[in-house]
């Protein structure tokens, strides 16, 4: 399925905002091991879980501590399509600095759920089984961070944790936001950010659209 077919399969007959990634950037996704994810504005985590049949240990009716970002606008982002997180045994503080050095952001709960649903639609499997993933954007309570992952029963578990925590089963996932609102002749040459990795030396600065 192409991106629009995946989006329709996940969200139904919605209006899809134009993709801010260029044709060249989209063509490179397979080589960079990435995929595009779409998050419509105003969809709540509770709606997402209900829509996609994701079982979670979150009491959405009473949960007030989880903060998400960019709720009022549609989002496109690129992220790794690996079924396991990266930066294992790196604390949330260390991982966030690494992503910021690359010009990248982290996930929040809405982005993570959209990523999970997109991953499952493309690969017929859940990511992050028996791993924890730090959600670097948004926050939990005042100074904590959310960690999420799927247990052996396929249930999404969420907990608020400390940013200096690290473990051999805890990692991170990045988000690349396009450095443009729309693709035009003036904006298409602006380089996007890439996760630093061997063989990839591209540099680009994303728009500072959230924390």
C-alpha positions in Angstrom: 0.0 0.0 0.0 1.1 3.5 -0.6 1.0 6.2 2.1 -2.5 7.5 1.2 -3.9 3.9 1.2 -2.3 3.2 4.6 -3.8 6.5 6.0 -7.3 5.7 4.7 -7.1 2.2 6.1 -6.1 3.6 9.5 -8.3 6.7 9.8 -11.1 6.3 7.3 -12.3 8.9 4.8 -10.5 11.9 6.2 -9.0 14.9 4.5 -5.3 14.3 4.2 -3.0 17.3 4.4 -0.4 17.6 1.6 2.8 15.8 2.5 5.7 18.3 3.2 8.4 15.7 2.3 9.6 16.0 -1.3 9.4 13.2 -3.9 13.2 12.8 -3.5 13.0 12.4 0.3 10.1 9.9 0.0 12.1 7.9 -2.6 15.0 7.7 -0.1 13.0 6.2 2.7 13.7 2.6 1.9 17.4 3.1 1.7 17.5 5.0 5.0 15.3 2.4 6.7 12.5 4.8 7.4 8.8 5.3 6.8 6.3 8.1 6.8 3.6 8.4 9.5 0.6 10.6 9.5 -1.3 12.0 12.6 -4.5 14.0 12.0 -5.1 16.9 14.3 -7.2 16.5 17.4 -7.2 12.7 17.5 -6.7 11.7 21.1 -4.8 8.7 22.3 -8.0 7.1 23.5 -9.6 7.5 20.0 -6.5 6.0 18.4 -6.5 2.9 20.7 -10.2 2.4 20.1 -9.9 2.9 16.3 -7.1 0.3 16.0 -8.1 -2.1 18.8 -4.9 -1.4 20.8 -5.3 -2.6 24.3 -3.5 -0.4 26.8 -3.1 -0.2 30.6 -4.0 3.5 30.5 -7.2 4.8 32.1 -7.8 7.4 29.4 -10.9 8.7 31.2 -9.0 9.8 34.2 -5.4 10.2 32.9 -4.4 13.9 33.2 -0.6 13.6 33.5 0.4 12.8 29.9 1.2 15.8 27.8 1.3 15.6 24.0 2.4 18.1 21.4 1.0 19.6 18.1 -2.5 18.5 18.8 -4.1 21.3 16.7 -2.5 20.5 13.4 -2.0 17.5 11.0 1.5 16.0 11.3 3.7 14.1 8.8 6.9 12.7 10.1 9.6 10.2 9.1 10.9 7.7 11.5 12.8 4.4 11.6 10.9 1.3 10.6 13.0 -1.0 12.8 10.8 -3.2 15.0 13.0 -2.5 18.0 14.1 0.9 19.4 17.6 2.2 19.2 20.0 3.8 21.8 19.4 0.9 24.1 20.9 1.4 27.6 21.0 5.2 27.0 19.1 7.4 29.4 16.3 9.6 28.2 18.5 12.6 28.9 21.4 11.3 26.8 19.1 10.1 23.9 17.4 13.4 23.7 20.7 15.2 23.4 21.8 12.8 20.6 18.6 13.5 18.7 18.8 17.3 19.1 22.4 17.1 17.8 21.0 15.4 14.7 18.2 18.1 14.4 15.6 15.5 15.3 12.7 15.3 17.8 11.3 12.4 19.9 7.8 10.8 19.9 4.9 11.6 22.2 2.0 9.3 22.9 -0.1 10.3 19.8 2.9 10.0 17.5 3.8 6.7 19.0 0.4 5.2 18.6 0.2 6.4 15.0 3.7 4.9 14.4 2.5 1.5 15.9 -0.6 1.4 13.7 1.3 2.4 10.6 4.0 -0.2 11.4 1.4 -2.9 11.9 -0.5 -2.0 8.7 2.7 -2.3 6.7 4.4 -5.3 8.4 1.6 -7.2 10.1 3.4 -7.1 13.5 3.7 -5.0 16.6 6.9 -3.1 17.2 8.7 -2.9 20.5 7.6 -6.2 22.0 9.2 -6.6 25.4 11.1 -3.2 25.0 10.4 0.1 26.6 10.6 3.3 24.5 11.1 6.8 25.9 8.7 9.5 24.6 11.0 12.5 24.4 8.4 15.0 23.2 5.6 15.9 25.6 6.0 15.0 29.2 4.6 13.1 32.1 3.6 15.2 35.1 6.0 18.1 35.7 9.4 16.7 35.2 9.0 13.0 34.3 9.0 11.2 31.0 6.6 8.6 29.5 7.9 5.1 28.6 5.8 2.7 26.5 6.1 -0.7 25.1 4.1 -3.9 24.4 4.1 -6.8 26.8 4.0 -10.5 26.0 0.2 -10.3 25.7 0.3 -7.5 23.1 -0.9 -4.9 25.6 0.5 -1.4 25.4 2.0 -0.5 28.8 2.6 3.2 29.8 4.5 4.4 32.8 5.9 7.8 34.0 9.6 7.4 34.7 12.7 9.3 35.5 14.8 10.9 32.7 18.1 9.6 34.0 16.9 6.0 34.0 18.6 3.5 31.6 18.3 -0.2 31.2 19.3 -3.0 28.7 15.6 -3.2 27.5 14.9 0.5 27.2 15.6 2.7 24.1 14.3 5.5 22.0 12.7 6.4 18.7 13.2 9.7 16.7 10.9 11.8 14.7 12.0 13.9 11.7 9.7 16.8 10.9 10.0 18.2 7.4 11.8 21.5 7.3 9.0 23.1 5.3 5.2 23.6 5.6 4.7 22.7 1.9 6.8 21.7 -1.0 7.4 24.5 -3.5 10.2 25.5 -5.8 11.6 27.7 -3.1 11.4 25.1 -0.3 12.1 21.7 -1.9 15.9 22.2 -1.7 15.9 22.8 2.1 17.6 19.7 3.5 15.8 17.6 6.1 17.5 16.1 9.1 18.7 12.6 9.2 19.7 10.2 12.0 23.5 10.1 11.9 24.7 6.6 10.9 27.6 5.1 9.0 27.4 6.0 5.3 24.9 8.8 5.8 26.5 12.2 6.3 23.6 14.4 5.3 23.0 17.5 7.3 19.7 19.4 7.7 17.9 21.4 10.3 14.2 20.8 11.0 11.8 23.5 11.9 11.6 23.9 15.7 7.9 23.0 15.9 7.9 21.5 19.4 10.0 20.5 22.3 
